[in-house]
């Protein structure tokens, strides 16, 4: 397990659960890409993709505004030198818990891409 990439993933969860956009975005390269099925629902024209920190900030700010109690519970993590596969449970009061898998692609200590999977 890559200790550096594991540390990045742990920082990612801490920033996300604190709804700290600046700390979260600091983990990403400026031109990072992110895919989420939730983007397809909330921003259909995106086809599920956002590119760059400005778009990431907008997406997550919208999520935090809509879901102020949103939090993730880590259930598993596997890392290598270039990726982290994270498993977690998405908790939102009033909604069923959602099991999620997410892959972070990491280059030179920064996230260059991420992709979310859930049913």
Secondary structure, DSSP 4 states (H G I P E B T S, - for coil): --HHHHHHHHHHHHHHHTT-HHHHHTTEEEEEEEE-HHHHHH-GGGTTEEESHHHHHHHHHHHHHH-TT-EEEEEEEEE-SSEEEEEEEEE-TTS--EEEEEEEEEETTEEEEEEEEE-
